[in-house]
């Protein structure tokens, strides 16, 4: 084999190019990509790659695995990032909902209804009570509390899972490639 500029081995003239294969000796690239690759090397006399296994269609592999331990720090990082994303989504959703309710005029209508019933005690205005700044501040504080609470709960559940999995052996999963 000859080497190219980067030091990688290149197939000699007349040799078939290497094709990466999985553990089940199936090509990691599709048949059309293999043919395209072979078409480029066919001038050098490349060898054709079989598309099917000897017994007909390829068969699926199955693996039985057990989830016996979860790293608490890893679970905490993932839970923290997902809860941050959830908090941001929550803040944006509340801001959009508040804007929609304001455009439709719900706050003004509620203020008129309260004024018409005689419960108006000194110029009640729902828009001042539920201003955008007040609502977003409350939702942001609530989201921060949620982030901390979710992260702590995930770490606690992870540690509990690790204790229980030592007793019962964890969760058994069977994986297969189709």
N, C-alpha and C positions, 0 to 999 in steps of 0.2 A: 504494500500500500504506500502511496505517496502522501506527503503532507502538504497542506496549503499554507498560506502566509500566517494564519493564526496558530498553526501547529496541529490542526485537526487532520485526522486521516481521511484521505480521499480514496475512492475505489479506483483500482487500476483499470486500464482499458480492457474490456472483455469480462470484467467482474460485475456482478449485480450490485446495486447500491444497497446499503444497509437500511432495513425497515424496522423502526422501533415496534416492539411487541409487548403485550401485557403478559402477566404471569401465566395466562391460559393459552399462550402462543397465538393469540389473535392480534392482527395489526392494530396499532393505536390510531392509524389514519384510515380513512375510508377507501374503498376499492377504486373510486374515481381519482382520488389523490395518488394512489399507488400507480394507477395507469398513467396519470399525467407525469409522475416522476419517472416511470419506466419509459415513457415516450421521449423524454429528454435524454435518457441514456440508451435508447434502443439503437442509436447510430453506433454505439460502442459495443453492441452485441449483448445487452442485458438479458438476464434470465427472467421469465415470467413468474409472478407470485401467484400461488393458488388462492382463489377467493373463498372456497368452502373447505371445511375440514373433511377428513377422509370419510367419516361416517355420515355425511350429509350436512344438515344445517348445524350451525354452532350451538352448543348447549350452554345453559346458564350455570354459573358457579354459585354456590351458597356457602356462607360463612356464619357460624354461630359465635356470637361475641357476648361478653358480659360487661356491663358498665358497673364496675365495682368501686370506683373512687372518682370524685370530682374535686378538682383543685378549688379551694374556697376563694383564693385571690383572683383566679381566672373568672370564676362565676361573679365575683363582686365587680370586676371591670366591665364585663358584658352587661350586667344588670344596671350598673351606673350609666353606661352609654345609652342603653335602650330607654331608661327612665328619663334621661336628659332629652332624648328625641321625643318621647311621649309628652314631656312638659312643654317643649316648644310647640308641638302640634296642638296641645291644649290651649296655650296662650293665643296662637293664631286663630284657632277655631272660635274662641270667645270674642276676640276682636272683630272677626267677620260677623258673628252673630249679633254683637252689639251694634255694629254699623248697619246691618240689615234691619234690625228693630228700630233704629233711629230714623232710617230713611223711610220706612213704612209709616212711622208716626205712632208707634205703640206707646212710647213714653208720654207724648202729649195727650193721647186719648185716655190713658190711665189717670193723668193729672186732671183732665176735664171731668171724668167720672167721679173722682174723689171730691172735686169742688162742687159738683152738682148734688151730691148726697148731703152736703152740709158738714162733712167731717174735716173741711179745710180749716186748719188751725194756724193761721198766720202765713198764708202764701205757700202752701205745699207744692213743690215742683220736683217730680220724679227724675227729671233730667239732671238736676243738681245732686240728688242723692246717688244716682247710678251714672255718674259721669264716666267717660271712657278711661280716664286716669285712675279713678277709684276702682273700677272693675278690673282693669289690667293689673293694678297693684295687688289686689286681693288674689287674683288667679296666679300671679307670679309667686307670691308667698306660699299659696297652696301647692303649687308645682314644686317648689324647693323642698317643702316638707314631704311631698310624695317621693321625690328623688331619694332623699335620705332614708325614708321609711322602707321603700322598695329595696334599696341596696342592702340595708341591714337585714331585712326579712329573707332575702335570697341567700345571704351568707349564713344565716341561722339554719335555713332549710338545707343548704348544702352540707353543713357540718352534721346535721341530724341524719341526712341521707348517708353520709360516710359511716356513721356509727351503725345505722341499721344494715347497711350493705355488708359490713363485716360479719354481722350475725346471720344474714340470709343469703349472702352471695351476690347481691346486686340485681340489676335488671338484665334479663337474658334477651338478646335480640338476634334475629336471623336476617342477614343481609344477602341480597342476591343481585347479580347484574343480568339484565334482560337483553 
